[in-house]
Amino acid sequence: MAKLYFRYGAMNSGKSTGLLQVAFNYEERGQRVLLAKPVLDTKGDSAIVSRLGVTREADFLIRPGESARDHFGKVAAGEDPEALLEHVEVQPVACLLVDEAQFLEPGQVDDLFRIAVLDNVPVLAYGIRTDFRTEAFPGARRLLEIAHTLEELKTICRCGRKAVFNTRRIGGQIVFDGEQVAIDGQDVGYESLCGTCYLHASGGSLG
């Protein structure tokens, strides 16, 4: 039986880079993989973007309210007219890779589990656990609850300790109020901090 994996880490822990490396490894051996991400992740539009500068178009985007399993099935069979990439030859899918999985709805995470268990296709979901207020994203919470395997991808804080929290910066200043989702870009930035540095920045508050 295939499994659902959740590979999580703070910002800058190499999640997208790791995903693209896995895709390369499969394809180097002649196997077909599909790459997906939630449409809510607008960074790179329809592409998966690594901070190292590597970019690749996703095969499909997962929209709010839709069945991730149904969409996967159509793309896998070469029957989805909205697929972002067309495969000349439809081969069995060896693996489904999902970037920014924290933005999925809980029911869509359940779909990923069904793809692994019922369709026997391994699913590797990459994302972060918590937002800048240390609150779990709904998709990440569900992945932590049902994924067969949890793997932490590590990165370091400015002080050299392991980073576990994500802080949001607007205009260079750390903020602790605002909407849960604000995509990293021109006006909003993020920094990964250890617990000690996070508490210093927040005045001792955890959200």
N, CA and C atoms as an extended XYZ file, in Angstrom:
621
Properties=species:S:1:pos:R:3:atomname:S:1:resname:S:1:resid:I:1 pbc="F F F"
N         0.834       -1.193        0.000 N   MET     1
C         0.000        0.000        0.000 CA  MET     1
C         0.870        1.245        0.000 C   MET     1
N         0.537        2.202       -0.857 N   ALA     2
C         1.256        3.474       -0.885 CA  ALA     2
C         0.903        4.286        0.361 C   ALA     2
N         1.684        5.307        0.633 N   LYS     3
C         1.504        6.108        1.845 CA  LYS     3
C         1.380        7.589        1.522 C   LYS     3
N         0.799        8.313        2.478 N   LEU     4
C         0.759        9.775        2.452 CA  LEU     4
C         1.850       10.290        3.390 C   LEU     4
N         2.744       11.085        2.836 N   TYR     5
C         3.848       11.658        3.608 CA  TYR     5
C         3.620       13.154        3.775 C   TYR     5
N         3.911       13.666        4.969 N   PHE     6
C         3.898       15.114        5.185 CA  PHE     6
C         5.304       15.539        5.582 C   PHE     6
N         5.940       16.279        4.697 N   ARG     7
C         7.273       16.808        4.956 CA  ARG     7
C         7.126       18.286        5.252 C   ARG     7
N         7.355       18.641        6.501 N   TYR     8
C         7.066       19.998        6.955 CA  TYR     8
C         8.327       20.659        7.517 C   TYR     8
N         8.291       21.965        7.523 N   GLY     9
C         9.402       22.717        8.099 CA  GLY     9
C         9.072       24.191        8.084 C   GLY     9
N         9.848       24.973        8.816 N   ALA    10
C         9.668       26.420        8.822 CA  ALA    10
C        10.074       26.989        7.463 C   ALA    10
N         9.814       28.266        7.268 N   MET    11
C        10.213       28.911        6.018 CA  MET    11
C        11.716       28.730        5.797 C   MET    11
N        12.091       28.602        4.542 N   ASN    12
C        13.497       28.458        4.149 CA  ASN    12
C        14.115       27.123        4.556 C   ASN    12
N        13.297       26.112        4.744 N   SER    13
C        13.839       24.792        5.095 CA  SER    13
C        14.023       23.899        3.868 C   SER    13
N        13.813       24.456        2.690 N   GLY    14
C        14.082       23.694        1.468 CA  GLY    14
C        12.957       22.793        1.016 C   GLY    14
N        11.713       23.133        1.360 N   LYS    15
C        10.588       22.256        1.021 CA  LYS    15
C        10.381       22.156       -0.492 C   LYS    15
N        10.270       23.295       -1.161 N   SER    16
C        10.042       23.271       -2.612 CA  SER    16
C        11.249       22.706       -3.342 C   SER    16
N        12.438       23.015       -2.864 N   THR    17
C        13.647       22.457       -3.467 CA  THR    17
C        13.645       20.945       -3.349 C   THR    17
N        13.270       20.446       -2.175 N   GLY    18
C        13.211       19.003       -1.966 CA  GLY    18
C        12.181       18.343       -2.868 C   GLY    18
N        11.031       18.993       -3.021 N   LEU    19
C         9.990       18.457       -3.891 CA  LEU    19
C        10.488       18.343       -5.327 C   LEU    19
N        11.123       19.387       -5.820 N   LEU    20
C        11.615       19.378       -7.203 CA  LEU    20
C        12.731       18.356       -7.391 C   LEU    20
N        13.516       18.127       -6.354 N   GLN    21
C        14.562       17.109       -6.436 CA  GLN    21
C        13.948       15.710       -6.521 C   GLN    21
N        12.892       15.477       -5.741 N   VAL    22
C        12.205       14.179       -5.798 CA  VAL    22
C        11.628       13.955       -7.193 C   VAL    22
N        11.012       14.993       -7.765 N   ALA    23
C        10.464       14.871       -9.118 CA  ALA    23
C        11.562       14.520      -10.111 C   ALA    23
N        12.699       15.171       -9.988 N   PHE    24
C        13.828       14.889      -10.884 CA  PHE    24
C        14.291       13.445      -10.737 C   PHE    24
N        14.365       12.967       -9.505 N   ASN    25
C        14.840       11.602       -9.265 CA  ASN    25
C        13.918       10.563       -9.908 C   ASN    25
N        12.600       10.762       -9.762 N   TYR    26
C        11.651        9.838      -10.381 CA  TYR    26
C        11.793        9.862      -11.903 C   TYR    26
N        11.819       11.060      -12.472 N   GLU    27
C        11.822       11.187      -13.921 CA  GLU    27
C        13.141       10.730      -14.536 C   GLU    27
N        14.213       10.844      -13.787 N   GLU    28
C        15.496       10.366      -14.279 CA  GLU    28
C        15.447        8.854      -14.507 C   GLU    28
N        14.552        8.189      -13.784 N   ARG    29
C        14.401        6.740      -13.914 CA  ARG    29
C        13.230        6.367      -14.815 C   ARG    29
N        12.739        7.339      -15.579 N   GLY    30
C        11.696        7.080      -16.550 CA  GLY    30
C        10.301        6.957      -15.979 C   GLY    30
N        10.106        7.421      -14.737 N   GLN    31
C         8.798        7.315      -14.108 CA  GLN    31
C         8.070        8.651      -14.168 C   GLN    31
N         6.752        8.566      -14.197 N   ARG    32
C         5.919        9.765      -14.315 CA  ARG    32
C         5.486       10.258      -12.944 C   ARG    32
N         5.643       11.542      -12.727 N   VAL    33
C         5.162       12.169      -11.502 CA  VAL    33
C         4.220       13.313      -11.878 C   VAL    33
N         3.329       13.638      -10.965 N   LEU    34
C         2.476       14.807      -11.121 CA  LEU    34
C         2.756       15.772       -9.985 C   LEU    34
N         2.825       17.060      -10.318 N   LEU    35
C         3.063       18.106       -9.347 CA  LEU    35
C         1.824       18.975       -9.243 C   LEU    35
N         1.429       19.281       -8.010 N   ALA    36
C         0.234       20.088       -7.788 CA  ALA    36
C         0.490       21.071       -6.665 C   ALA    36
N        -0.320       22.115       -6.634 N   LYS    37
C        -0.292       23.044       -5.504 CA  LYS    37
C        -1.647       23.724       -5.406 C   LYS    37
N        -2.014       24.230       -4.221 N   PRO    38
C        -3.279       24.953       -4.077 CA  PRO    38
C        -3.238       26.251       -4.883 C   PRO    38
N        -4.352       26.605       -5.484 N   VAL    39
C        -4.414       27.848       -6.242 CA  VAL    39
C        -4.222       29.053       -5.324 C   VAL    39
N        -4.440       28.864       -4.023 N   LEU    40
C        -4.262       29.940       -3.055 CA  LEU    40
C        -2.816       30.430       -3.009 C   LEU    40
N        -1.873       29.567       -3.363 N   ASP    41
C        -0.470       29.966       -3.402 CA  ASP    41
C        -0.211       30.679       -4.730 C   ASP    41
N        -0.231       32.003       -4.696 N   THR    42
C        -0.093       32.794       -5.917 CA  THR    42
C         1.354       33.108       -6.269 C   THR    42
N         2.291       32.766       -5.405 N   LYS    43
C         3.698       33.005       -5.723 CA  LYS    43
C         4.102       32.121       -6.894 C   LYS    43
N         4.586       32.751       -7.949 N   GLY    44
C         4.959       31.981       -9.126 CA  GLY    44
C         3.784       31.612      -10.004 C   GLY    44
N         2.598       32.171       -9.716 N   ASP    45
C         1.387       31.851      -10.474 CA  ASP    45
C         1.158       30.336      -10.481 C   ASP    45
N         1.284       29.699      -11.633 N   SER    46
C         1.019       28.259      -11.730 CA  SER    46
C         2.284       27.424      -11.566 C   SER    46
N         3.373       28.056      -11.171 N   ALA    47
C         4.647       27.342      -11.041 CA  ALA    47
C         4.983       27.074       -9.581 C   ALA    47
N         5.787       26.039       -9.373 N   ILE    48
C         6.378       25.765       -8.070 CA  ILE    48
C         7.765       26.407       -8.086 C   ILE    48
N         8.011       27.267       -7.104 N   VAL    49
C         9.220       28.086       -7.114 CA  VAL    49
C        10.071       27.773       -5.894 C   VAL    49
N        11.311       27.410       -6.133 N   SER    50
C        12.273       27.192       -5.061 CA  SER    50
C        13.051       28.474       -4.819 C   SER    50
N        13.417       28.706       -3.563 N   ARG    51
C        14.209       29.897       -3.241 CA  ARG    51
C        15.617       29.825       -3.829 C   ARG    51
N        16.016       28.650       -4.287 N   LEU    52
C        17.314       28.522       -4.944 CA  LEU    52
C        17.254       28.951       -6.407 C   LEU    52
N        16.037       29.306       -6.861 N   GLY    53
C        15.904       29.776       -8.226 CA  GLY    53
C        15.394       28.749       -9.209 C   GLY    53
N        15.121       27.531       -8.740 N   VAL    54
C        14.589       26.485       -9.612 CA  VAL    54
C        13.071       26.624       -9.674 C   VAL    54
N        12.532       26.590      -10.880 N   THR    55
C        11.096       26.769      -11.079 CA  THR    55
C        10.570       25.706      -12.032 C   THR    55
N         9.354       25.225      -11.758 N   ARG    56
C         8.730       24.251      -12.635 CA  ARG    56
C         7.220       24.423      -12.579 C   ARG    56
N         6.580       24.348      -13.736 N   GLU    57
C         5.132       24.450      -13.790 CA  GLU    57
C         4.488       23.262      -13.088 C   GLU    57
N         3.434       23.544      -12.338 N   ALA    58
C         2.643       22.471      -11.745 CA  ALA    58
C         1.805       21.813      -12.835 C   ALA    58
N         1.473       20.551      -12.644 N   ASP    59
C         0.595       19.860      -13.586 CA  ASP    59
C        -0.859       20.267      -13.396 C   ASP    59
N        -1.234       20.596      -12.168 N   PHE    60
C        -2.585       21.109      -11.943 CA  PHE    60
C        -2.635       21.864      -10.623 C   PHE    60
N        -3.609       22.772      -10.540 N   LEU    61
C        -3.847       23.557       -9.333 CA  LEU    61
C        -5.100       23.028       -8.640 C   LEU    61
N        -5.067       23.029       -7.325 N   ILE    62
C        -6.202       22.549       -6.542 CA  ILE    62
C        -6.977       23.762       -6.042 C   ILE    62
N        -8.236       23.854       -6.457 N   ARG    63
C        -9.066       25.015       -6.137 CA  ARG    63
C        -9.911       24.762       -4.895 C   ARG    63
N       -10.282       25.825       -4.189 N   PRO    64
C       -11.159       25.657       -3.024 CA  PRO    64
C       -12.460       24.961       -3.410 C   PRO    64
N       -12.866       24.015       -2.588 N   GLY    65
C       -14.141       23.347       -2.783 CA  GLY    65
C       -14.134       22.189       -3.751 C   GLY    65
N       -13.027       21.956       -4.459 N   GLU    66
C       -13.020       20.855       -5.422 CA  GLU    66
C       -12.396       19.608       -4.814 C   GLU    66
N       -12.695       18.474       -5.429 N   SER    67
C       -12.115       17.210       -5.000 CA  SER    67
C       -10.716       17.067       -5.572 C   SER    67
N        -9.736       17.007       -4.703 N   ALA    68
C        -8.358       16.828       -5.161 CA  ALA    68
C        -8.180       15.463       -5.817 C   ALA    68
N        -8.912       14.470       -5.324 N   ARG    69
C        -8.779       13.136       -5.907 CA  ARG    69
C        -9.371       13.073       -7.313 C   ARG    69
N       -10.542       13.693       -7.502 N   ASP    70
C       -11.152       13.697       -8.829 CA  ASP    70
C       -10.256       14.423       -9.828 C   ASP    70
N        -9.707       15.567       -9.402 N   HIS    71
C        -8.842       16.335      -10.302 CA  HIS    71
C        -7.579       15.539      -10.630 C   HIS    71
N        -7.007       14.915       -9.625 N   PHE    72
C        -5.827       14.071       -9.851 CA  PHE    72
C        -6.148       12.964      -10.850 C   PHE    72
N        -7.301       12.314      -10.687 N   GLY    73
C        -7.663       11.214      -11.560 CA  GLY    73
C        -7.780       11.641      -13.011 C   GLY    73
N        -8.361       12.811      -13.250 N   LYS    74
C        -8.504       13.307      -14.618 CA  LYS    74
C        -7.150       13.615      -15.243 C   LYS    74
N        -6.288       14.276      -14.475 N   VAL    75
C        -4.962       14.616      -15.012 CA  VAL    75
C        -4.149       13.346      -15.237 C   VAL    75
N        -4.228       12.410      -14.302 N   ALA    76
C        -3.482       11.162      -14.433 CA  ALA    76
C        -3.889       10.400      -15.686 C   ALA    76
N        -5.188       10.471      -16.037 N   ALA    77
C        -5.694        9.756      -17.208 CA  ALA    77
C        -5.557       10.562      -18.491 C   ALA    77
N        -5.032       11.780      -18.394 N   GLY    78
C        -4.895       12.629      -19.568 CA  GLY    78
C        -6.212       13.166      -20.057 C   GLY    78
N        -7.209       13.275      -19.152 N   GLU    79
C        -8.553       13.678      -19.556 CA  GLU    79
C        -8.933       15.073      -19.078 C   GLU    79
N        -8.023       15.792      -18.447 N   ASP    80
C        -8.356       17.096      -17.887 CA  ASP    80
C        -7.984       18.200      -18.872 C   ASP    80
N        -8.963       18.883      -19.455 N   PRO    81
C        -8.648       19.935      -20.425 CA  PRO    81
C        -7.974       21.144      -19.798 C   PRO    81
N        -8.042       21.259      -18.441 N   GLU    82
C        -7.426       22.392      -17.782 CA  GLU    82
C        -6.035       22.070      -17.256 C   GLU    82
N        -5.542       20.872      -17.546 N   ALA    83
C        -4.198       20.513      -17.085 CA  ALA    83
C        -3.201       21.523      -17.617 C   ALA    83
N        -2.295       21.934      -16.758 N   LEU    84
C        -1.350       22.982      -17.126 CA  LEU    84
C        -0.246       22.452      -18.019 C   LEU    84
N         0.024       21.175      -17.932 N   LEU    85
C         1.028       20.552      -18.790 CA  LEU    85
C         0.407       19.334      -19.451 C   LEU    85
N         0.655       19.145      -20.726 N   GLU    86
C         0.125       17.991      -21.436 CA  GLU    86
C         1.203       16.933      -21.588 C   GLU    86
N         0.874       15.709      -21.231 N   HIS    87
C         1.816       14.607      -21.364 CA  HIS    87
C         1.538       13.890      -22.693 C   HIS    87
N         2.552       13.741      -23.509 N   VAL    88
C         2.393       13.110      -24.810 CA  VAL    88
C         1.921       11.674      -24.637 C   VAL    88
N         2.500       10.971      -23.707 N   GLU    89
C         2.134        9.586      -23.451 CA  GLU    89
C         1.664        9.455      -22.009 C   GLU    89
N         0.471        8.897      -21.834 N   VAL    90
C        -0.086        8.748      -20.492 CA  VAL    90
C         0.464        7.470      -19.874 C   VAL    90
N         1.332        7.642      -18.901 N   GLN    91
C         1.890        6.512      -18.157 CA  GLN    91
C         1.246        6.453      -16.778 C   GLN    91
N         1.340        5.330      -16.101 N   PRO    92
C         0.892        5.285      -14.704 CA  PRO    92
C         1.671        6.308      -13.881 C   PRO    92
N         1.012        6.899      -12.919 N   VAL    93
C         1.658        7.897      -12.073 CA  VAL    93
C         2.393        7.193      -10.941 C   VAL    93
N         3.681        7.458      -10.826 N   ALA    94
C         4.496        6.825       -9.789 CA  ALA    94
C         4.419        7.570       -8.469 C   ALA    94
N         4.096        8.884       -8.532 N   CYS    95
C         4.080        9.680       -7.299 CA  CYS    95
C         3.364       11.003       -7.555 C   CYS    95
N         2.612       11.463       -6.565 N   LEU    96
C         2.001       12.789       -6.586 CA  LEU    96
C         2.736       13.660       -5.573 C   LEU    96
N         3.207       14.827       -6.016 N   LEU    97
C         3.933       15.760       -5.163 CA  LEU    97
C         3.110       17.034       -5.015 C   LEU    97
N         2.858       17.449       -3.787 N   VAL    98
C         2.009       18.609       -3.526 CA  VAL    98
C         2.798       19.647       -2.736 C   VAL    98
N         2.934       20.834       -3.304 N   ASP    99
C         3.635       21.925       -2.634 CA  ASP    99
C         2.640       22.812       -1.888 C   ASP    99
N         3.116       23.497       -0.848 N   GLU   100
C         2.297       24.426       -0.049 CA  GLU   100
C         1.005       23.761        0.420 C   GLU   100
N         1.133       22.545        0.915 N   ALA   101
C        -0.043       21.745        1.282 CA  ALA   101
C        -0.810       22.310        2.470 C   ALA   101
N        -0.203       23.226        3.225 N   GLN   102
C        -0.927       23.815        4.353 CA  GLN   102
C        -2.151       24.601        3.897 C   GLN   102
N        -2.165       25.016        2.611 N   PHE   103
C        -3.282       25.796        2.094 CA  PHE   103
C        -4.447       24.935        1.613 C   PHE   103
N        -4.302       23.625        1.665 N   LEU   104
C        -5.406       22.750        1.285 CA  LEU   104
C        -6.500       22.757        2.345 C   LEU   104
N        -7.710       22.450        1.929 N   GLU   105
C        -8.803       22.250        2.874 CA  GLU   105
C        -8.680       20.865        3.498 C   GLU   105
N        -9.149       20.678        4.724 N   PRO   106
C        -9.048       19.358        5.356 CA  PRO   106
C        -9.606       18.233        4.495 C   PRO   106
N       -10.731       18.464        3.826 N   GLY   107
C       -11.294       17.436        2.962 CA  GLY   107
C       -10.399       17.095        1.786 C   GLY   107
N        -9.635       18.066        1.313 N   GLN   108
C        -8.701       17.803        0.224 CA  GLN   108
C        -7.508       16.991        0.708 C   GLN   108
N        -7.121       17.194        1.957 N   VAL   109
C        -6.084       16.342        2.539 CA  VAL   109
C        -6.591       14.912        2.651 C   VAL   109
N        -7.854       14.755        3.026 N   ASP   110
C        -8.457       13.414        3.041 CA  ASP   110
C        -8.386       12.779        1.654 C   ASP   110
N        -8.576       13.597        0.612 N   ASP   111
C        -8.452       13.102       -0.760 CA  ASP   111
C        -7.042       12.584       -1.033 C   ASP   111
N        -6.029       13.277       -0.524 N   LEU   112
C        -4.649       12.819       -0.713 CA  LEU   112
C        -4.460       11.449       -0.061 C   LEU   112
N        -5.056       11.268        1.098 N   PHE   113
C        -4.981        9.971        1.776 CA  PHE   113
C        -5.635        8.886        0.922 C   PHE   113
N        -6.783        9.213        0.326 N   ARG   114
C        -7.472        8.240       -0.524 CA  ARG   114
C        -6.645        7.903       -1.767 C   ARG   114
N        -5.980        8.899       -2.334 N   ILE   115
C        -5.133        8.643       -3.500 CA  ILE   115
C        -4.049        7.627       -3.142 C   ILE   115
N        -3.457        7.802       -1.961 N   ALA   116
C        -2.404        6.875       -1.529 CA  ALA   116
C        -2.962        5.481       -1.261 C   ALA   116
N        -4.047        5.405       -0.504 N   VAL   117
C        -4.557        4.110       -0.046 CA  VAL   117
C        -5.388        3.400       -1.104 C   VAL   117
N        -6.299        4.124       -1.746 N   LEU   118
C        -7.224        3.490       -2.697 CA  LEU   118
C        -6.652        3.406       -4.110 C   LEU   118
N        -5.867        4.418       -4.514 N   ASP   119
C        -5.297        4.426       -5.860 CA  ASP   119
C        -3.866        3.907       -5.882 C   ASP   119
N        -3.318        3.656       -4.703 N   ASN   120
C        -1.971        3.090       -4.566 CA  ASN   120
C        -0.894        3.958       -5.224 C   ASN   120
N        -1.036        5.270       -5.051 N   VAL   121
C        -0.042        6.218       -5.551 CA  VAL   121
C         0.546        6.971       -4.354 C   VAL   121
N         1.848        6.870       -4.116 N   PRO   122
C         2.440        7.615       -3.010 CA  PRO   122
C         2.206        9.117       -3.170 C   PRO   122
N         1.875        9.786       -2.075 N   VAL   123
C         1.648       11.226       -2.088 CA  VAL   123
C         2.617       11.874       -1.105 C   VAL   123
N         3.424       12.799       -1.609 N   LEU   124
C         4.355       13.541       -0.773 CA  LEU   124
C         3.881       14.984       -0.714 C   LEU   124
N         3.407       15.396        0.463 N   ALA   125
C         2.904       16.750        0.659 CA  ALA   125
C         3.932       17.557        1.437 C   ALA   125
N         4.225       18.738        0.947 N   TYR   126
C         5.217       19.619        1.571 CA  TYR   126
C         4.522       20.891        2.055 C   TYR   126
N         4.883       21.353        3.256 N   GLY   127
C         4.274       22.584        3.745 CA  GLY   127
C         4.795       22.971        5.111 C   GLY   127
N         4.191       24.019        5.655 N   ILE   128
C         4.545       24.482        6.995 CA  ILE   128
C         3.410       24.137        7.952 C   ILE   128
N         3.748       23.992        9.224 N   ARG   129
C         2.739       23.606       10.210 CA  ARG   129
C         1.897       24.798       10.652 C   ARG   129
N         2.547       25.896       11.005 N   THR   130
C         1.856       26.995       11.667 CA  THR   130
C         2.112       28.330       10.976 C   THR   130
N         1.209       29.261       11.214 N   ASP   131
C         1.340       30.595       10.638 CA  ASP   131
C         2.197       31.489       11.532 C   ASP   131
N         2.218       32.783       11.239 N   PHE   132
C         3.061       33.725       11.982 CA  PHE   132
C         2.570       33.964       13.397 C   PHE   132
N         1.374       33.464       13.718 N   ARG   133
C         0.832       33.572       15.083 CA  ARG   133
C         0.947       32.256       15.838 C   ARG   133
N         1.679       31.308       15.266 N   THR   134
C         1.894       29.951       15.796 CA  THR   134
C         0.618       29.114       15.789 C   THR   134
N        -0.355       29.464       14.952 N   GLU   135
C        -1.595       28.703       14.840 CA  GLU   135
C        -1.510       27.795       13.616 C   GLU   135
N        -1.996       26.574       13.758 N   ALA   136
C        -1.904       25.600       12.671 CA  ALA   136
C        -2.792       25.995       11.500 C   ALA   136
N        -2.269       25.822       10.293 N   PHE   137
C        -3.103       25.924        9.107 CA  PHE   137
C        -4.028       24.704        9.070 C   PHE   137
N        -5.279       24.862        8.619 N   PRO   138
C        -6.196       23.717        8.593 CA  PRO   138
C        -5.650       22.522        7.813 C   PRO   138
N        -5.031       22.768        6.663 N   GLY   139
C        -4.480       21.662        5.881 CA  GLY   139
C        -3.349       20.963        6.598 C   GLY   139
N        -2.483       21.743        7.234 N   ALA   140
C        -1.357       21.161        7.963 CA  ALA   140
C        -1.848       20.363        9.167 C   ALA   140
N        -2.853       20.877        9.851 N   ARG   141
C        -3.390       20.150       11.011 CA  ARG   141
C        -3.921       18.784       10.584 C   ARG   141
N        -4.636       18.767        9.452 N   ARG   142
C        -5.191       17.492        9.001 CA  ARG   142
C        -4.088       16.535        8.563 C   ARG   142
N        -3.056       17.047        7.927 N   LEU   143
C        -1.933       16.204        7.544 CA  LEU   143
C        -1.247       15.607        8.769 C   LEU   143
N        -1.092       16.407        9.811 N   LEU   144
C        -0.486       15.895       11.037 CA  LEU   144
C        -1.345       14.801       11.666 C   LEU   144
N        -2.642       14.890       11.437 N   GLU   145
C        -3.561       13.904       12.023 CA  GLU   145
C        -3.575       12.582       11.265 C   GLU   145
N        -3.452       12.616        9.928 N   ILE   146
C        -3.711       11.380        9.171 CA  ILE   146
C        -2.553       10.887        8.310 C   ILE   146
N        -1.503       11.673        8.114 N   ALA   147
C        -0.395       11.207        7.268 CA  ALA   147
C         0.240        9.959        7.864 C   ALA   147
N         0.622        9.036        6.996 N   HIS   148
C         1.295        7.832        7.465 CA  HIS   148
C         2.668        8.154        8.051 C   HIS   148
N         3.355        9.104        7.427 N   THR   149
C         4.719        9.421        7.825 CA  THR   149
C         4.894       10.934        7.916 C   THR   149
N         5.474       11.395        9.021 N   LEU   150
C         5.779       12.812        9.219 CA  LEU   150
C         7.297       12.984        9.204 C   LEU   150
N         7.771       13.923        8.398 N   GLU   151
C         9.208       14.167        8.291 CA  GLU   151
C         9.464       15.664        8.428 C   GLU   151
N        10.284       16.026        9.402 N   GLU   152
C        10.611       17.438        9.604 CA  GLU   152
C        11.836       17.821        8.778 C   GLU   152
N        11.711       18.926        8.029 N   LEU   153
C        12.829       19.503        7.295 CA  LEU   153
C        13.351       20.679        8.111 C   LEU   153
N        14.598       20.650        8.440 N   LYS   154
C        15.132       21.609        9.407 CA  LYS   154
C        15.802       22.798        8.729 C   LYS   154
N        15.719       23.934        9.416 N   THR   155
C        16.465       25.126        9.040 CA  THR   155
C        16.887       25.831       10.319 C   THR   155
N        17.710       26.864       10.187 N   ILE   156
C        18.246       27.498       11.390 CA  ILE   156
C        17.753       28.933       11.546 C   ILE   156
N        17.703       29.348       12.791 N   CYS   157
C        17.354       30.708       13.178 CA  CYS   157
C        18.573       31.613       12.992 C   CYS   157
N        18.359       32.911       13.084 N   ARG   158
C        19.456       33.881       12.978 CA  ARG   158
C        20.515       33.663       14.060 C   ARG   158
N        20.106       33.036       15.180 N   CYS   159
C        21.040       32.811       16.288 CA  CYS   159
C        21.785       31.482       16.154 C   CYS   159
N        21.406       30.681       15.178 N   GLY   160
C        22.070       29.401       14.979 CA  GLY   160
C        21.315       28.210       15.515 C   GLY   160
N        20.271       28.441       16.340 N   ARG   161
C        19.455       27.334       16.817 CA  ARG   161
C        18.492       26.871       15.717 C   ARG   161
N        17.855       25.726       15.945 N   LYS   162
C        16.861       25.242       14.993 CA  LYS   162
C        15.649       26.160       14.995 C   LYS   162
N        15.231       26.589       13.816 N   ALA   163
C        14.053       27.440       13.687 CA  ALA   163
C        12.794       26.586       13.688 C   ALA   163
N        11.779       27.033       14.406 N   VAL   164
C        10.517       26.289       14.474 CA  VAL   164
C         9.309       27.166       14.177 C   VAL   164
N         9.451       28.488       14.261 N   PHE   165
C         8.332       29.395       14.049 CA  PHE   165
C         8.595       30.302       12.852 C   PHE   165
N         7.505       30.814       12.268 N   ASN   166
C         7.593       31.749       11.147 CA  ASN   166
C         7.089       33.112       11.592 C   ASN   166
N         7.883       34.143       11.386 N   THR   167
C         7.428       35.496       11.699 CA  THR   167
C         7.180       36.261       10.405 C   THR   167
N         6.180       37.126       10.437 N   ARG   168
C         5.823       37.935        9.271 CA  ARG   168
C         6.392       39.336        9.432 C   ARG   168
N         6.952       39.840        8.338 N   ARG   169
C         7.479       41.202        8.318 CA  ARG   169
C         6.738       42.013        7.261 C   ARG   169
N         6.330       43.203        7.636 N   ILE   170
C         5.747       44.164        6.705 CA  ILE   170
C         6.533       45.461        6.839 C   ILE   170
N         7.104       45.903        5.741 N   GLY   171
C         7.948       47.089        5.800 CA  GLY   171
C         9.154       46.902        6.694 C   GLY   171
N         9.611       45.652        6.804 N   GLY   172
C        10.775       45.360        7.622 CA  GLY   172
C        10.483       45.135        9.088 C   GLY   172
N         9.244       45.381        9.511 N   GLN   173
C         8.873       45.235       10.915 CA  GLN   173
C         8.098       43.938       11.139 C   GLN   173
N         8.435       43.219       12.221 N   ILE   174
C         7.709       42.003       12.568 CA  ILE   174
C         6.324       42.362       13.072 C   ILE   174
N         5.303       41.677       12.541 N   VAL   175
C         3.925       41.931       12.954 CA  VAL   175
C         3.301       40.631       13.464 C   VAL   175
N         2.296       40.791       14.320 N   PHE   176
C         1.633       39.626       14.896 CA  PHE   176
C         0.119       39.691       14.725 C   PHE   176
N        -0.358       40.626       13.916 N   ASP   177
C        -1.780       40.743       13.612 CA  ASP   177
C        -1.960       40.708       12.097 C   ASP   177
N        -3.115       40.197       11.672 N   GLY   178
C        -3.418       40.159       10.252 CA  GLY   178
C        -4.031       38.838        9.848 C   GLY   178
N        -4.383       38.737        8.562 N   GLU   179
C        -4.969       37.523        8.031 CA  GLU   179
C        -3.966       36.374        8.079 C   GLU   179
N        -4.486       35.158        8.192 N   GLN   180
C        -3.599       34.003        8.283 CA  GLN   180
C        -2.761       33.852        7.029 C   GLN   180
N        -3.347       34.109        5.871 N   VAL   181
C        -2.647       33.909        4.605 CA  VAL   181
C        -2.237       35.248        4.004 C   VAL   181
N        -0.959       35.423        3.809 N   ALA   182
C        -0.393       36.555        3.073 CA  ALA   182
C         0.852       36.007        2.379 C   ALA   182
N         0.812       35.910        1.070 N   ILE   183
C         1.868       35.241        0.325 CA  ILE   183
C         3.139       36.071        0.326 C   ILE   183
N         4.246       35.405        0.545 N   ASP   184
C         5.569       36.028        0.544 CA  ASP   184
C         5.781       36.761       -0.780 C   ASP   184
N         6.155       38.043       -0.683 N   GLY   185
C         6.339       38.807       -1.914 CA  GLY   185
C         6.909       40.185       -1.652 C   GLY   185
N         6.483       41.139       -2.469 N   GLN   186
C         7.084       42.461       -2.419 CA  GLN   186
C         6.813       43.185       -1.109 C   GLN   186
N         5.590       43.101       -0.601 N   ASP   187
C         5.217       43.854        0.595 CA  ASP   187
C         5.297       43.033        1.883 C   ASP   187
N         5.269       41.711        1.754 N   VAL   188
C         5.271       40.839        2.926 CA  VAL   188
C         6.455       39.890        2.842 C   VAL   188
N         7.165       39.749        3.944 N   GLY   189
C         8.270       38.809        4.013 CA  GLY   189
C         8.175       37.980        5.280 C   GLY   189
N         8.956       36.925        5.345 N   TYR   190
C         8.915       36.025        6.496 CA  TYR   190
C        10.329       35.684        6.945 C   TYR   190
N        10.444       35.410        8.243 N   GLU   191
C        11.713       34.968        8.805 CA  GLU   191
C        11.446       33.814        9.761 C   GLU   191
N        12.264       32.786        9.665 N   SER   192
C        12.134       31.635       10.561 CA  SER   192
C        12.947       31.876       11.823 C   SER   192
N        12.332       31.642       12.979 N   LEU   193
C        12.996       31.884       14.255 CA  LEU   193
C        12.869       30.670       15.171 C   LEU   193
N        13.833       30.553       16.079 N   CYS   194
C        13.729       29.550       17.136 CA  CYS   194
C        12.742       30.042       18.187 C   CYS   194
N        12.410       29.203       19.142 N   GLY   195
C        11.462       29.593       20.171 CA  GLY   195
C        11.924       30.784       20.986 C   GLY   195
N        13.202       30.830       21.325 N   THR   196
C        13.733       31.935       22.137 CA  THR   196
C        13.621       33.261       21.404 C   THR   196
N        14.062       33.287       20.149 N   CYS   197
C        14.025       34.539       19.381 CA  CYS   197
C        12.592       34.964       19.079 C   CYS   197
N        11.704       33.988       18.875 N   TYR   198
C        10.306       34.330       18.642 CA  TYR   198
C         9.706       35.009       19.873 C   TYR   198
N         9.969       34.446       21.044 N   LEU   199
C         9.424       35.035       22.275 CA  LEU   199
C         9.999       36.421       22.535 C   LEU   199
N        11.275       36.613       22.239 N   HIS   200
C        11.864       37.945       22.375 CA  HIS   200
C        11.181       38.940       21.451 C   HIS   200
N        10.918       38.530       20.212 N   ALA   201
C        10.295       39.416       19.229 CA  ALA   201
C         8.850       39.724       19.577 C   ALA   201
N         8.155       38.753       20.176 N   SER   202
C         6.720       38.915       20.453 CA  SER   202
C         6.445       39.449       21.850 C   SER   202
N         7.489       39.702       22.618 N   GLY   203
C         7.285       40.154       23.995 CA  GLY   203
C         6.779       39.050       24.902 C   GLY   203
N         7.099       37.804       24.540 N   GLY   204
C         6.714       36.679       25.386 CA  GLY   204
C         5.429       35.997       24.993 C   GLY   204
N         4.759       36.511       23.945 N   SER   205
C         3.490       35.942       23.530 CA  SER   205
C         3.684       34.848       22.483 C   SER   205
N         2.842       33.833       22.536 N   LEU   206
C         2.816       32.794       21.509 CA  LEU   206
C         1.513       32.906       20.736 C   LEU   206
N         1.404       33.955       19.941 N   GLY   207
C         0.195       34.160       19.143 CA  GLY   207
C        -0.784       35.070       19.818 C   GLY   207
